[in-house]
Amino acid sequence: MLLRRAQLEDTLPISGLFRTRIERWQRLAADGSVQDVPYEQLSLYEQWQHGGPWMNAYTATLWLSHLLRGAGAPYVVEEGDQIVAYAEVFPNVEAPPYGKHWHIAQLLTLPGYAEMRDPLMQGILNDAASAGRVTVNLYTYDEENNQFYSRYGLTKLEALTRYDVKTQIGQGFYRAVPHPASDPTTIHGWHMPIGRTGSAAQQWHRLWPGVWDAVPRIADEPIHRLHLSASGQDAFLCCQQDLYDPRLAAVYCWSNKPESAPLLTAIRDWAHRAGYRTLAMWGGAELGKLLKDGEATPQQRVVLARTL
């Protein structure tokens, strides 16, 4: 058994490892019905829809290359000549309470190799010691993974809820301009008050850089990337249109200050003028207090952390 950093030639076995988690490959027919089809009959974009970049060798190569150029730290566990486990970690420097930390975005094994999670986890903890903290973001219903990380001493840092928020014309002054620049140092030390379904760096690298410009169908997905200023608060805003409801968008926000009423007013106003009517916002207790008319959904997440 060998634990090591991933290399570009590991792309195909890592992609295969992710695809073992998909029980059925499907597509929407012209009449709106769902069809079960062989993997090979799906287009690259249809494969992508089942789980993102690791679903296809081409997009997996683009993503692993991006990680290896400094975006993140990919690990593999190799047994004999077979890769049996994979982990993906992102270094972060955020505002308190997160601070400097490594965030575990992926940790998975081939079926029958669950015990390989332990050497992966131990390797990550060893390498993350210089950062001083490690975190992971999970659904609360994911009992298996919650128990696994708790066994390694990770405890609750923050509880998160998804709020469905109606857009509306607001009474406030703000400025919103397109911001295609993707330098991750832009958000160094900032907050991520909205959209924390991973970590600030993880979501930035997933949503902002032009990694997918080489894949037109993915690059053409409706997504707005903005620099927003509201009442002295600077923020970068990403609104990603829902695949099936064009009037719904998921919101991700990085800001130099915590969530505030002027910031939310500006987001809701801009989104309304852009044609959206509902926004999906993940956030903590403070966001919930500010969203007095937001609908808290049953979806809950928890951020677990361990100081090293």
C-alpha positions, 0 to 999 in steps of 0.5 A: 500500500502506497499513499502519495500525491496524485499525478496526471497519469492517475486521471483515468483510474481516479475517474473510474473510481468516481464513476463506480458510485453511479448506479444508473446512467440516465438522460432526459428524452425529448418528451421529458421522460428519463431514460436509462442508457449505457455510459458510452451513449451519453454525451460528455455534458450528459456524463458531467451532469451525473457528478461533475468533472470526474465523470469523463476522462477529458474533464477529469484531466482538466480538473486534475491539471488545475489541482496540480498547478496549485489549486489543491492537493490530490492524494491517492492510495495505490495497492499493487498497480491499482488506485483504490482511494482518492482524496482532494484537499484545498488550502484556505486562508479565511476570516475567523472562525475558519482562519488558515486551514486545509479543507477535505473536499473529497475522500472516497475508495473503491467498493471493498476498500473502505479501510483505505480511508484511514491511511488517507486521513492520517496522511492529510492530518500529517500534511495539514499540521503546518496549516493548524486546522483541518475541516470538512463540510457534510450533510447532517444526514450523512451519519457514516461520514460524520462518524468517520471524521468524529473518530479523528477528532473533528467537531462541529464548527458551524451549522448551515441551512439552505434558505430559499429567498425571493428576489425583490427590488430593494431600497439601497445603493450598490454597484455590480459589474462583471468580474471574470478575473479569477486570481484566488489571492483576491479572497485571501482572508475574506469571509464566505457568508453565503454558499458554503457547501465546501470551503471558500477556496474550493468553491472559488476554484470550482466556479470562477476560473476558466477551467471549462472554457475548452468545453463549450457546453459547460462553459455556456452554462448560465452563471454570473460572476460579479464584483459587488460593492454595497455600503462600503462592503466589497463582495464577489458574487456568483449566481449559478442558474438552476439546470431545470428552473431558469428563474432559480439560482444558487448564490455563492458570495465571498466578502471582506465583511460578514453578511449584512442587510445592505449586502443581501438587499443588493444581491436580491435586487440585482438578481431580480433585475437579472430575471431570477425570482428565487435564490438558494442560499446556504449560510449559518445562523447570522444569515438566517437572522437577516433573512426574516422572510427567507424560507429555511428548508429541511436541508442541513449541513455541518462544518467539522473541524480539528485544530492540529 
